[in-house]
Amino acid sequence: MSTALADPLERIHLELAKGPTASIISLIEALLASAHSLGASDVHLDPRAEDTLVRLRVDGTLVDAHTFSHCLHAEMISRIKVLASLRTDEHQAAQDGRFKFTTAKGSVDVRVSIVPTYHGENAVLRLLAPLAGDSTLVSLGFSRTHEQMVLSALTKPQGMILVTGPTGSGKTSTLYALVKLLATGGIKIITIEDPIEYAIDGVSQVQVNARTALTFAHGLRSMLRQDPNVIMVGEVRDAETAGLAVNIALTGHLVLSTLHTSDAASALVRLLDLKVEPYLIASTVSMVIAQRLVRKVCTACHSAAGCAECSGSGYRGRTGIFEVLVVDETLREAVLRKASAKELVALAREKGVQSLTTDGLLKATAGITTREEVLRACHE
């Protein structure tokens, strides 16, 4: 799919001005090109009673971008389905797919989700920015101290490293960064993901497929017959997956995965909730990384009033704030006696583990973000 555009925003306006005679192909191309130029991560096509609203997620915030006549909506959804190799005759079931479109700077992967709603099919297009070849933990927002802690954990041939946080907190980016650090030859790495967001050279990546019963749990069982050193599980969602992942870590493999918890210590309690035996958690989990994403202060204006570069928001781009918890003997003993999350947090603070808020406020003091942004991210 080509986007040889002069000004994508101008082309959007020109096509919308044509009404029912607008070129749907050109309109979709222009919408994607405009979203990409603004650094948007997602494009939402939300049908309403009289029209369709296009919203863009920029730096984690949804902003209204365009509205167009409802008469164009069905054609636009059909075009997206064609690009993503989805069924154009299916309108009552959710569908997922992906495609590529080309910009002057290279191709961009687009992940498509379409679901039926009251006013028509809703589409969300996720623009997956290319995984930077020179990306480092520091570029993601890790401090030098946190980076050294994580690198030390990665040198261990077995155990489990967990990355925690809510949806949209950057967990997948951190997992990919860890996998890339390990993918230097001499070991075999297998991942099971839903979905695979980026292809990594030298890594065997497996896509979850419910239609063929290839679940996280089933995939983990199959992976052991592939002679891996490192296994990355996109997400621990249920008791079966949690139990398998922990047992695999116990048998001489390094396992990387994610959990949905509010802080690092709570991940240990969450595994208990998933019916994993305390001794298995204490024996395998070596590190938990909790994280959030915060918007960075615009380097062009450094002003809350904003400028053209940041579209008047005062922010441009995002970075991570982190809590890095090394599971030592004291924490293992606490897990064995099924200590509460509150007690585990207290133990972590006694050992000098920085909270997410503390790491964020340090970045605010350094001028990377703002205090308000840190408090929003940590307490919303």
FENWOQUI-V983465 format. One record per pair of residues at least 6 apart in sequence whose ideal C-beta (glycine too) atoms are under 8 Angstrom apart, sorted by the first residue. I is the first residue (numbers start at 1). J is the second residue. D is the distance in whole Angstrom. If there is no record, write none. Layout:
i=I j=J d=D
i=I j=J d=D
This chain:
i=1 j=29 d=7
i=1 j=83 d=6
i=1 j=99 d=7
i=1 j=100 d=7
i=1 j=101 d=4
i=1 j=102 d=6
i=2 j=29 d=7
i=2 j=101 d=8
i=2 j=102 d=5
i=3 j=29 d=5
i=3 j=30 d=8
i=3 j=32 d=7
i=3 j=33 d=4
i=3 j=101 d=6
i=3 j=102 d=6
i=3 j=103 d=6
i=5 j=11 d=6
i=5 j=29 d=7
i=5 j=30 d=6
i=5 j=33 d=5
i=8 j=29 d=8
i=8 j=30 d=5
i=8 j=31 d=8
i=8 j=33 d=4
i=8 j=34 d=4
i=8 j=37 d=6
i=9 j=30 d=8
i=9 j=34 d=5
i=11 j=26 d=6
i=11 j=27 d=8
i=11 j=29 d=8
i=11 j=30 d=4
i=12 j=27 d=7
i=12 j=30 d=5
i=12 j=31 d=6
i=12 j=34 d=6
i=12 j=66 d=6
i=15 j=22 d=4
i=15 j=23 d=6
i=15 j=26 d=6
i=15 j=27 d=4
i=15 j=30 d=7
i=16 j=22 d=6
i=16 j=27 d=7
i=16 j=66 d=7
i=16 j=68 d=5
i=19 j=69 d=6
i=19 j=71 d=8
i=20 j=69 d=7
i=20 j=71 d=5
i=20 j=72 d=7
i=22 j=72 d=6
i=24 j=72 d=7
i=24 j=75 d=5
i=24 j=76 d=6
i=24 j=78 d=8
i=24 j=79 d=5
i=25 j=79 d=6
i=27 j=72 d=7
i=27 j=76 d=7
i=28 j=76 d=6
i=28 j=79 d=5
i=28 j=80 d=7
i=28 j=83 d=8
i=29 j=101 d=7
i=31 j=43 d=6
i=31 j=54 d=7
i=31 j=66 d=8
i=32 j=43 d=7
i=32 j=101 d=5
i=32 j=108 d=8
i=32 j=110 d=7
i=32 j=125 d=7
i=32 j=127 d=7
i=33 j=101 d=8
i=33 j=103 d=7
i=34 j=65 d=8
i=35 j=43 d=5
i=35 j=56 d=5
i=35 j=65 d=8
i=35 j=125 d=8
i=35 j=127 d=6
i=36 j=103 d=6
i=36 j=108 d=6
i=36 j=127 d=6
i=38 j=56 d=6
i=38 j=58 d=6
i=38 j=311 d=7
i=39 j=58 d=6
i=39 j=59 d=7
i=39 j=316 d=8
i=39 j=317 d=7
i=40 j=56 d=4
i=40 j=57 d=6
i=40 j=58 d=5
i=40 j=127 d=6
i=41 j=57 d=5
i=41 j=58 d=8
i=41 j=60 d=8
i=41 j=126 d=7
i=41 j=127 d=6
i=41 j=129 d=8
i=42 j=56 d=7
i=42 j=57 d=4
i=42 j=124 d=6
i=42 j=125 d=7
i=42 j=126 d=5
i=42 j=127 d=7
i=43 j=54 d=7
i=43 j=55 d=8
i=43 j=56 d=6
i=43 j=124 d=7
i=43 j=125 d=4
i=43 j=127 d=7
i=44 j=53 d=8
i=44 j=54 d=7
i=44 j=55 d=4
i=44 j=56 d=7
i=44 j=57 d=7
i=44 j=62 d=7
i=44 j=122 d=8
i=44 j=123 d=8
i=44 j=124 d=5
i=45 j=52 d=6
i=45 j=53 d=8
i=45 j=54 d=6
i=45 j=73 d=7
i=45 j=76 d=7
i=45 j=77 d=7
i=45 j=80 d=8
i=45 j=122 d=7
i=45 j=123 d=4
i=45 j=124 d=8
i=45 j=125 d=8
i=46 j=52 d=7
i=46 j=53 d=5
i=46 j=54 d=8
i=46 j=55 d=6
i=46 j=122 d=6
i=47 j=70 d=7
i=47 j=73 d=5
i=47 j=117 d=7
i=47 j=119 d=4
i=47 j=120 d=4
i=47 j=121 d=7
i=47 j=122 d=6
i=48 j=70 d=8
i=48 j=119 d=6
i=49 j=70 d=8
i=49 j=119 d=6
i=50 j=70 d=6
i=51 j=67 d=5
i=51 j=68 d=6
i=51 j=69 d=6
i=51 j=70 d=5
i=52 j=67 d=7
i=52 j=68 d=6
i=52 j=69 d=8
i=52 j=70 d=6
i=52 j=72 d=7
i=52 j=73 d=5
i=52 j=76 d=8
i=52 j=120 d=8
i=53 j=64 d=6
i=53 j=66 d=8
i=53 j=67 d=5
i=54 j=64 d=8
i=54 j=65 d=5
i=54 j=66 d=4
i=54 j=67 d=7
i=54 j=68 d=7
i=55 j=62 d=5
i=55 j=63 d=6
i=55 j=64 d=6
i=55 j=65 d=6
i=56 j=62 d=7
i=56 j=63 d=6
i=56 j=65 d=5
i=57 j=63 d=8
i=58 j=311 d=7
i=59 j=295 d=5
i=59 j=313 d=7
i=59 j=315 d=6
i=59 j=316 d=7
i=59 j=317 d=7
i=59 j=318 d=5
i=60 j=168 d=7
i=60 j=293 d=6
i=60 j=295 d=7
i=60 j=318 d=6
i=61 j=295 d=8
i=61 j=313 d=8
i=70 j=119 d=8
i=70 j=120 d=8
i=73 j=120 d=6
i=73 j=121 d=8
i=74 j=120 d=7
i=74 j=121 d=8
i=76 j=123 d=8
i=77 j=114 d=7
i=77 j=120 d=7
i=77 j=121 d=5
i=77 j=123 d=6
i=78 j=88 d=5
i=80 j=86 d=8
i=80 j=112 d=6
i=80 j=114 d=7
i=80 j=123 d=6
i=80 j=125 d=7
i=81 j=87 d=7
i=81 j=88 d=5
i=81 j=95 d=7
i=81 j=97 d=8
i=81 j=112 d=8
i=81 j=114 d=7
i=82 j=88 d=6
i=83 j=99 d=4
i=83 j=110 d=8
i=83 j=112 d=8
i=84 j=95 d=8
i=84 j=97 d=3
i=84 j=98 d=6
i=84 j=99 d=5
i=84 j=110 d=8
i=84 j=112 d=4
i=85 j=97 d=6
i=85 j=99 d=7
i=86 j=95 d=5
i=86 j=96 d=8
i=86 j=97 d=5
i=86 j=112 d=7
i=86 j=114 d=7
i=87 j=95 d=7
i=91 j=116 d=6
i=91 j=121 d=6
i=92 j=116 d=5
i=93 j=116 d=7
i=94 j=113 d=7
i=94 j=114 d=7
i=94 j=115 d=5
i=94 j=116 d=7
i=95 j=112 d=8
i=95 j=113 d=8
i=95 j=114 d=5
i=96 j=111 d=8
i=96 j=112 d=7
i=96 j=113 d=5
i=96 j=114 d=8
i=96 j=195 d=7
i=97 j=111 d=8
i=97 j=112 d=5
i=98 j=109 d=6
i=98 j=110 d=6
i=98 j=111 d=5
i=98 j=112 d=6
i=98 j=195 d=8
i=99 j=109 d=8
i=99 j=110 d=5
i=99 j=112 d=7
i=100 j=107 d=5
i=100 j=108 d=7
i=100 j=109 d=6
i=100 j=110 d=7
i=101 j=107 d=7
i=101 j=108 d=6
i=101 j=110 d=6
i=102 j=108 d=8
i=106 j=130 d=7
i=108 j=127 d=6
i=108 j=128 d=7
i=108 j=129 d=7
i=108 j=130 d=7
i=109 j=127 d=8
i=109 j=128 d=4
i=109 j=197 d=8
i=109 j=198 d=8
i=110 j=125 d=5
i=110 j=126 d=7
i=110 j=127 d=6
i=110 j=128 d=7
i=111 j=125 d=7
i=111 j=126 d=4
i=111 j=128 d=6
i=111 j=195 d=7
i=111 j=197 d=7
i=112 j=123 d=7
i=112 j=124 d=8
i=112 j=125 d=6
i=112 j=126 d=8
i=113 j=123 d=7
i=113 j=124 d=5
i=113 j=126 d=8
i=114 j=121 d=5
i=114 j=122 d=7
i=114 j=123 d=5
i=114 j=124 d=8
i=115 j=121 d=7
i=115 j=122 d=5
i=116 j=122 d=8
i=128 j=197 d=6
i=128 j=198 d=7
i=130 j=198 d=8
i=131 j=176 d=6
i=131 j=180 d=8
i=131 j=198 d=4
i=131 j=200 d=7
i=132 j=139 d=7
i=135 j=177 d=6
i=135 j=180 d=7
i=136 j=147 d=8
i=136 j=177 d=7
i=137 j=146 d=7
i=137 j=147 d=4
i=137 j=150 d=6
i=137 j=151 d=8
i=137 j=177 d=6
i=137 j=181 d=8
i=138 j=144 d=7
i=138 j=147 d=6
i=140 j=170 d=7
i=140 j=173 d=6
i=140 j=174 d=6
i=140 j=177 d=6
i=140 j=319 d=7
i=140 j=320 d=5
i=141 j=319 d=4
i=141 j=320 d=3
i=141 j=321 d=6
i=141 j=322 d=7
i=141 j=363 d=7
i=142 j=150 d=7
i=142 j=320 d=7
i=142 j=322 d=6
i=142 j=324 d=8
i=143 j=322 d=8
i=143 j=359 d=7
i=143 j=362 d=8
i=146 j=322 d=6
i=146 j=324 d=5
i=146 j=359 d=8
i=149 j=287 d=7
i=149 j=324 d=5
i=149 j=326 d=6
i=150 j=161 d=8
i=150 j=178 d=7
i=150 j=287 d=7
i=150 j=289 d=7
i=150 j=324 d=7
i=151 j=181 d=7
i=153 j=159 d=8
i=153 j=161 d=6
i=153 j=286 d=6
i=153 j=287 d=4
i=153 j=326 d=7
i=154 j=161 d=7
i=154 j=178 d=7
i=154 j=181 d=6
i=154 j=182 d=6
i=154 j=254 d=8
i=156 j=254 d=7
i=156 j=286 d=6
i=157 j=229 d=7
i=157 j=252 d=7
i=157 j=254 d=6
i=158 j=249 d=6
i=158 j=250 d=8
i=158 j=251 d=8
i=158 j=252 d=5
i=158 j=253 d=6
i=158 j=254 d=6
i=158 j=284 d=8
i=159 j=249 d=6
i=159 j=254 d=6
i=159 j=255 d=7
i=159 j=284 d=6
i=159 j=285 d=7
i=159 j=286 d=4
i=160 j=245 d=7
i=160 j=246 d=7
i=160 j=249 d=4
i=160 j=254 d=8
i=160 j=255 d=5
i=160 j=256 d=8
i=160 j=257 d=7
i=160 j=284 d=5
i=160 j=285 d=5
i=160 j=286 d=6
i=161 j=178 d=7
i=161 j=254 d=7
i=161 j=255 d=7
i=161 j=256 d=5
i=161 j=257 d=8
i=161 j=286 d=6
i=161 j=287 d=5
i=161 j=288 d=8
i=161 j=289 d=7
i=162 j=236 d=8
i=162 j=256 d=8
i=162 j=257 d=6
i=162 j=258 d=7
i=162 j=259 d=6
i=162 j=267 d=5
i=162 j=285 d=7
i=162 j=287 d=7
i=162 j=288 d=5
i=162 j=289 d=7
i=163 j=171 d=5
i=163 j=174 d=5
i=163 j=175 d=6
i=163 j=178 d=8
i=163 j=256 d=8
i=163 j=257 d=7
i=163 j=258 d=5
i=163 j=259 d=8
i=163 j=288 d=8
i=163 j=289 d=5
i=163 j=290 d=8
i=163 j=291 d=7
i=164 j=171 d=7
i=164 j=258 d=7
i=164 j=259 d=5
i=164 j=260 d=7
i=164 j=261 d=4
i=164 j=262 d=8
i=164 j=263 d=7
i=164 j=264 d=6
i=164 j=266 d=7
i=164 j=267 d=5
i=164 j=288 d=6
i=164 j=289 d=7
i=164 j=290 d=5
i=164 j=291 d=7
i=165 j=171 d=5
i=165 j=258 d=8
i=165 j=260 d=7
i=165 j=261 d=8
i=165 j=290 d=6
i=165 j=291 d=5
i=165 j=292 d=6
i=166 j=260 d=6
i=166 j=262 d=8
i=166 j=292 d=8
i=167 j=260 d=7
i=168 j=293 d=7
i=169 j=291 d=5
i=169 j=292 d=5
i=169 j=293 d=6
i=170 j=291 d=6
i=170 j=292 d=8
i=170 j=293 d=5
i=170 j=318 d=8
i=170 j=320 d=5
i=171 j=258 d=5
i=171 j=291 d=7
i=172 j=197 d=6
i=172 j=234 d=7
i=172 j=258 d=7
i=174 j=289 d=7
i=174 j=291 d=6
i=174 j=320 d=7
i=175 j=232 d=6
i=175 j=234 d=8
i=175 j=256 d=6
i=175 j=257 d=8
i=175 j=258 d=6
i=176 j=197 d=8
i=176 j=198 d=6
i=176 j=200 d=7
i=178 j=232 d=8
i=178 j=256 d=6
i=179 j=189 d=6
i=179 j=191 d=7
i=179 j=200 d=6
i=179 j=203 d=6
i=179 j=230 d=8
i=179 j=232 d=6
i=179 j=256 d=7
i=180 j=200 d=6
i=182 j=189 d=6
i=182 j=230 d=6
i=182 j=254 d=8
i=183 j=189 d=6
i=183 j=200 d=6
i=183 j=201 d=7
i=183 j=202 d=5
i=183 j=203 d=5
i=185 j=202 d=7
i=187 j=229 d=4
i=187 j=230 d=6
i=188 j=204 d=7
i=188 j=226 d=7
i=188 j=227 d=6
i=188 j=228 d=5
i=188 j=229 d=5
i=188 j=230 d=7
i=189 j=202 d=7
i=189 j=203 d=5
i=189 j=204 d=7
i=189 j=228 d=7
i=189 j=229 d=7
i=189 j=230 d=4
i=189 j=231 d=8
i=189 j=232 d=7
i=190 j=203 d=7
i=190 j=204 d=5
i=190 j=205 d=8
i=190 j=206 d=7
i=190 j=223 d=5
i=190 j=226 d=6
i=190 j=228 d=5
i=190 j=230 d=8
i=190 j=231 d=6
i=190 j=232 d=7
i=191 j=203 d=6
i=191 j=204 d=7
i=191 j=205 d=5
i=191 j=206 d=6
i=191 j=231 d=7
i=191 j=232 d=4
i=191 j=233 d=8
i=191 j=234 d=7
i=192 j=206 d=5
i=192 j=207 d=8
i=192 j=208 d=6
i=192 j=216 d=6
i=192 j=219 d=4
i=192 j=220 d=7
i=192 j=223 d=7
i=192 j=231 d=8
i=192 j=232 d=7
i=192 j=233 d=6
i=192 j=234 d=6
i=193 j=205 d=6
i=193 j=206 d=7
i=193 j=207 d=6
i=193 j=208 d=7
i=193 j=232 d=8
i=193 j=234 d=4
i=194 j=207 d=7
i=194 j=208 d=4
i=194 j=216 d=7
i=194 j=234 d=5
i=194 j=235 d=7
i=195 j=207 d=6
i=195 j=208 d=8
i=196 j=205 d=5
i=196 j=207 d=5
i=199 j=205 d=7
i=204 j=226 d=7
i=204 j=228 d=8
i=206 j=214 d=7
i=206 j=219 d=5
i=206 j=223 d=7
i=207 j=214 d=8
i=208 j=214 d=6
i=208 j=215 d=6
i=208 j=216 d=6
i=208 j=219 d=7
i=208 j=234 d=7
i=215 j=241 d=8
i=216 j=233 d=6
i=216 j=234 d=7
i=216 j=235 d=7
i=216 j=236 d=8
i=216 j=237 d=7
i=216 j=238 d=8
i=216 j=241 d=5
i=217 j=238 d=7
i=217 j=240 d=4
i=217 j=241 d=5
i=217 j=244 d=6
i=220 j=231 d=7
i=220 j=233 d=7
i=220 j=241 d=7
i=220 j=244 d=5
i=220 j=245 d=7
i=220 j=248 d=7
i=221 j=244 d=7
i=223 j=231 d=6
i=224 j=248 d=7
i=228 j=253 d=6
i=229 j=253 d=7
i=229 j=254 d=7
i=230 j=253 d=7
i=230 j=254 d=5
i=230 j=255 d=8
i=230 j=256 d=7
i=231 j=245 d=8
i=231 j=248 d=6
i=231 j=253 d=6
i=231 j=254 d=7
i=231 j=255 d=5
i=231 j=256 d=7
i=232 j=255 d=8
i=232 j=256 d=4
i=232 j=257 d=7
i=233 j=241 d=7
i=233 j=245 d=6
i=233 j=255 d=7
i=233 j=256 d=7
i=233 j=257 d=4
i=233 j=258 d=8
i=234 j=257 d=7
i=234 j=258 d=7
i=235 j=257 d=7
i=235 j=258 d=5
i=235 j=259 d=8
i=235 j=260 d=8
i=236 j=242 d=5
i=236 j=245 d=6
i=236 j=257 d=5
i=236 j=258 d=7
i=236 j=259 d=5
i=236 j=271 d=8
i=236 j=274 d=7
i=238 j=274 d=7
i=239 j=274 d=5
i=239 j=275 d=5
i=239 j=276 d=8
i=242 j=271 d=6
i=242 j=274 d=4
i=242 j=275 d=7
i=242 j=276 d=5
i=243 j=274 d=8
i=243 j=275 d=7
i=243 j=276 d=6
i=245 j=255 d=5
i=245 j=257 d=6
i=246 j=255 d=8
i=246 j=271 d=7
i=246 j=276 d=5
i=246 j=280 d=5
i=246 j=281 d=7
i=246 j=284 d=5
i=246 j=285 d=8
i=247 j=280 d=7
i=248 j=255 d=6
i=249 j=255 d=4
i=249 j=284 d=4
i=249 j=285 d=8
i=250 j=280 d=6
i=250 j=283 d=6
i=250 j=284 d=5
i=255 j=284 d=8
i=259 j=267 d=5
i=259 j=270 d=6
i=259 j=271 d=8
i=260 j=270 d=8
i=261 j=267 d=5
i=261 j=269 d=8
i=261 j=270 d=5
i=261 j=290 d=7
i=262 j=290 d=8
i=263 j=290 d=5
i=263 j=323 d=6
i=263 j=341 d=8
i=263 j=345 d=7
i=263 j=355 d=7
i=263 j=356 d=7
i=264 j=288 d=4
i=264 j=289 d=7
i=264 j=290 d=4
i=264 j=323 d=5
i=264 j=324 d=7
i=264 j=325 d=4
i=264 j=348 d=7
i=264 j=353 d=7
i=265 j=288 d=7
i=265 j=325 d=6
i=265 j=341 d=6
i=265 j=344 d=4
i=265 j=345 d=5
i=265 j=347 d=8
i=265 j=348 d=5
i=266 j=341 d=5
i=266 j=344 d=8
i=266 j=345 d=8
i=267 j=285 d=8
i=267 j=288 d=5
i=267 j=290 d=7
i=268 j=281 d=6
i=268 j=285 d=7
i=268 j=288 d=7
i=268 j=327 d=7
i=268 j=331 d=7
i=268 j=335 d=5
i=268 j=341 d=8
i=268 j=344 d=6
i=269 j=340 d=7
i=269 j=341 d=5
i=269 j=344 d=7
i=271 j=281 d=5
i=271 j=285 d=7
i=272 j=278 d=7
i=272 j=281 d=7
i=272 j=335 d=8
i=272 j=338 d=6
i=278 j=335 d=5
i=278 j=336 d=5
i=278 j=337 d=8
i=278 j=338 d=6
i=279 j=336 d=6
i=281 j=335 d=5
i=282 j=327 d=8
i=282 j=332 d=4
i=282 j=333 d=8
i=282 j=335 d=5
i=282 j=336 d=5
i=283 j=332 d=8
i=285 j=327 d=5
i=286 j=326 d=7
i=286 j=327 d=6
i=287 j=324 d=7
i=287 j=325 d=7
i=287 j=326 d=6
i=287 j=327 d=6
i=288 j=324 d=8
i=288 j=325 d=5
i=288 j=327 d=7
i=289 j=322 d=6
i=289 j=323 d=7
i=289 j=324 d=5
i=289 j=325 d=8
i=290 j=322 d=7
i=290 j=323 d=4
i=290 j=325 d=7
i=290 j=356 d=6
i=291 j=320 d=5
i=291 j=321 d=7
i=291 j=322 d=5
i=291 j=323 d=7
i=291 j=356 d=7
i=292 j=320 d=7
i=292 j=321 d=5
i=292 j=356 d=6
i=292 j=360 d=7
i=292 j=377 d=4
i=292 j=378 d=6
i=293 j=318 d=5
i=293 j=319 d=7
i=293 j=320 d=6
i=293 j=321 d=8
i=293 j=377 d=7
i=294 j=318 d=6
i=294 j=319 d=6
i=294 j=320 d=8
i=294 j=321 d=6
i=294 j=360 d=6
i=294 j=363 d=7
i=294 j=369 d=5
i=294 j=373 d=5
i=294 j=374 d=6
i=294 j=376 d=8
i=294 j=377 d=5
i=295 j=313 d=8
i=295 j=315 d=4
i=295 j=316 d=8
i=295 j=317 d=7
i=295 j=318 d=5
i=295 j=369 d=6
i=295 j=373 d=5
i=296 j=315 d=6
i=296 j=316 d=6
i=296 j=317 d=5
i=296 j=318 d=6
i=296 j=319 d=5
i=296 j=368 d=6
i=296 j=369 d=6
i=297 j=314 d=7
i=297 j=315 d=6
i=297 j=316 d=8
i=297 j=367 d=6
i=297 j=368 d=7
i=297 j=369 d=6
i=297 j=370 d=6
i=298 j=306 d=7
i=298 j=307 d=7
i=298 j=309 d=6
i=298 j=310 d=4
i=298 j=313 d=7
i=298 j=314 d=6
i=298 j=315 d=6
i=298 j=316 d=4
i=299 j=316 d=7
i=300 j=307 d=5
i=300 j=309 d=4
i=300 j=310 d=7
i=300 j=316 d=7
i=301 j=307 d=4
i=301 j=309 d=7
i=301 j=310 d=7
i=301 j=314 d=7
i=302 j=367 d=8
i=303 j=314 d=6
i=304 j=314 d=5
i=305 j=312 d=7
i=305 j=314 d=7
i=306 j=312 d=4
i=306 j=313 d=5
i=306 j=314 d=5
i=309 j=316 d=6
i=310 j=316 d=4
i=315 j=373 d=7
i=319 j=363 d=7
i=319 j=368 d=6
i=319 j=369 d=7
i=321 j=356 d=5
i=321 j=359 d=5
i=321 j=360 d=4
i=321 j=363 d=6
i=321 j=369 d=8
i=321 j=374 d=7
i=321 j=377 d=7
i=321 j=378 d=8
i=322 j=356 d=7
i=322 j=359 d=6
i=323 j=353 d=7
i=323 j=354 d=6
i=323 j=355 d=6
i=323 j=356 d=5
i=323 j=359 d=7
i=324 j=353 d=7
i=324 j=354 d=8
i=325 j=331 d=8
i=325 j=348 d=6
i=325 j=353 d=5
i=326 j=353 d=8
i=327 j=335 d=8
i=328 j=351 d=7
i=330 j=347 d=6
i=330 j=351 d=7
i=331 j=344 d=7
i=331 j=347 d=6
i=331 j=348 d=7
i=334 j=343 d=6
i=334 j=344 d=6
i=334 j=347 d=6
i=335 j=344 d=8
i=339 j=347 d=8
i=349 j=355 d=7
i=354 j=362 d=8
i=356 j=377 d=8
i=356 j=378 d=5
i=357 j=374 d=6
i=357 j=375 d=7
i=357 j=378 d=5
i=360 j=369 d=7
i=360 j=373 d=8
i=360 j=374 d=3
i=360 j=377 d=7
i=360 j=378 d=6
i=361 j=371 d=7
i=361 j=374 d=6
i=363 j=369 d=5
i=363 j=374 d=7
i=364 j=370 d=6
i=364 j=371 d=5
i=364 j=373 d=7
i=364 j=374 d=5
